[in-house]
Amino acid sequence: MAKNDNKQIKIKLVRGLIGASEAQRRVVRGLGLTKKDQVVEHYNSPTIMGMVNKVSHLLEVTEA
């Protein structure tokens, strides 16, 4: 497993979940996002980045 620098990333839900599949809704909820324009912070890890890649069309990611 690669060593993480414990860098934080900010993830913002920029599009609503209307029309999204149930799997995409679960991924967004797993990231801790419930409302449009909500921002959460997570450590940059392969698990989190895999989730972000699944629903990248709904999110905006910036480094904290």
FISE-852093 format. One record per atom (N, C-alpha, C): residue in three letters; x negated, y, z. Coordinates in steps of 0.2 Angstrom, whole numbers, plus 5000, padded with zeros to 4 digits. Each point is the difference from the previous one (the first is absolute). Last residue first. Layout:
BEGIN
AlaXYZ...
REM end
This chain:
BEGIN
Ala503651055000Ala500150045005Ala499450035003Glu500849924974Glu499649985006Glu500150055006Thr502049924982Thr499450055001Thr499649985006Val502249914982Val499549995005Val499550055000Glu502749954993Glu499450044999Glu499549995005Leu502349854989Leu499650035005Leu499550054997Leu501549854988Leu500450035005Leu499650055005His499149864983His500450044996His500550045005Ser498549825007Ser499650064999Ser500550064996Val500349765011Val500550054999Val499750074999Lys498649805002Lys500749974998Lys500550064998Asn497850055009Asn500049994993Asn500749974998Val499650045023Val500150064996Val500049994992Met499649825015Met500750025000Met500150074996Gly497849925002Gly500449954996Gly500850025000Met498550125014Met499950024993Met500449954995Ile499949955023Ile500450064999Ile500050024992Thr498749825007Thr500749985001Thr500450064998Pro497650035000Pro500349964994Pro500749985001Ser499250225013Ser499849935000Ser500349964994Asn499850255013Asn499949984994Asn499749935000Tyr501650125019Tyr499349994998Tyr500049974993His502150165006His499749935001His499350004999Glu502350185003Glu499349995000Glu499849935001Val502350144990Val499749965005Val499349994999Val502350164992Val499349995000Val499849955006Gln502450084984Gln499749985007Gln499249984998Asp501750064983Asp499650055003Asp499749995007Lys502149854995Lys499650044995Lys499650065003Lys500649795016Lys500350054996Lys499650034995Thr499349815013Thr500749995000Thr500450064996Leu497449865005Leu500350064997Leu500849995000Gly498149855007Gly500250055005Gly500450064998Leu499049794989Leu499550065001Leu500350055005Gly501449824994Gly499449975003Gly499550055001Arg501950064988Arg500250005007Arg499449975004Val499750004977Val500150075002Val500150005008Val500149794989Val499350035000Val500050075003Arg502149904997Arg499749975005Arg499350025001Arg501250074981Arg500350045006Arg499649975007Gln499649904979Gln499750065000Gln500250045007Ala501049804995Ala499349985001Ala499750075001Glu502250004993Glu500049995007Glu499249995002Ser500450164979Ser500249935002Ser499949995007Ala500650244989Ala499549955001Ala500249935002Gly501550194997Gly499849974994Gly499449955000Ile500250195018Ile500649984996Ile499849974993Leu498650105018Leu500049934999Leu500649974996Gly498550254999Gly500549965003Gly500049934999Arg497850164998Arg500749994996Arg500449955005Val497950085008Val500250064996Val500649984995Leu498649935024Leu500549974995Leu500350064996Lys497449975011Lys500750045000Lys500449974995Ile497649955015Ile500449984995Ile500750035001Lys497250035007Lys500750025001Lys500449974995Ile497649915012Ile500450024994Ile500750025002Gln497449955012Gln500750005000Gln500350034994Lys497749865008Lys500250064997Lys500850005000Asn498249835008Asn500650035004Asn500250074997Asp498449854990Asp499750055004Asp500550045004Asn499749734992Asn500450064999Asn499750065004Lys499149754989Lys500050045006Lys500350074998Ala500549754989Ala499650064999Ala500150045007Met500249734998Met500450065000Met499650065000
REM end
